Amino acid sequence: MLKRLQKHAGEILEFPTDVLNNGPKITIIGRSEIIIEYFDEVVGFSDQEITLQTSEGKLCLNGDKFILTTVQDHEINIRGRLTGLSFGEG
């Protein structure tokens, strides 16, 4: 009920969807930079794979030469070559 009310209020007030959404916001710039906001925790990290826990499940990024350029409470910036992205349960 509360989520429906938030959605309708957001539509009436013309809020952007990411303001009301509890899921992660993923911004991909080319294949070399990824910004992820609103994640819960970093589950795993290597230079070829990063796994994050989100409200939508586990988010897995695959690629090469990953480095974390910024890690804050609910935002992470990654550089490297992105080759894949997938969501899993959990």
N, C-alpha and C positions, 0 to 999 in steps of 0.2 A: 504494500500500500504506500509506504513512504517513498519507495523508488519511483512509483508511478506519479506521485504528487511532485517529486523533484523534477521528473522529466517534463510534465505538463507546465510547471512553473518556469522551467528553463526555456521551453518553446515559446511561451507567452512573452517572457522577458528577453528572448533572442540571445540567450547565453550560448557560447560555443559548446559543442558536445563534450569536448575534453574537460570542461570545467565541472560537469555533472557526472561524468563517467568515472567509475572506480578502477577501471582497468588501466594497463600500462599505456603510455603514449610513446610510440616508437618513431623516431625521425632518422631516415637513412639518407645520407648525402653521398651520391655516387655509390661506389663500392668501398669507400675508404674511411667513412666516418659514420658512427652510429651513436645516437643519443637516446637513452631510455629513461623516461620519467615514471614515477609512481610504481616502482617495484618494491617487493618486501625485503628480499635479501639476496646476496650473491651466494649461490650454492656451490659453484665450481668455476675455476678459472685456469686456463692454460693459454699458450700462444695460438692454439688452434680451435679452442672451444670455450665458450662462456655460457654458464647456466644460471638463470635468475629465477627466483620464486616470485610469482605475481598473483594477483587476485584471480587471474584467468587460468592459472596453472603454471607449469614450468615453461620458461622461454629459453630455447637453446639457439645460440648463434654459432655457426661454423665458419671457419676461414683460416687465414694465414697471418702470422706476425701480429697478432692482437696485442695491443698495449692499452692499459687503462690510463687515460689522461686526466680524468676527474672522477672522483667517487665521493658523493655526498649522501645524505640520509636517504633521499628518494630520487636521485638522479645519478646516472653513470654515463660517461663519455668514453667511447672506444674508438681507437684507430687501428687500421689494419686492412686486410682484404677480405671482405664479406663474400662467402660462397653459398651460405644457406641460413635459413631462419625457420624455426618450427616451434609450435606449442605442444606440450604434452599434458597429461593429467597430473594432478598432484598439487 
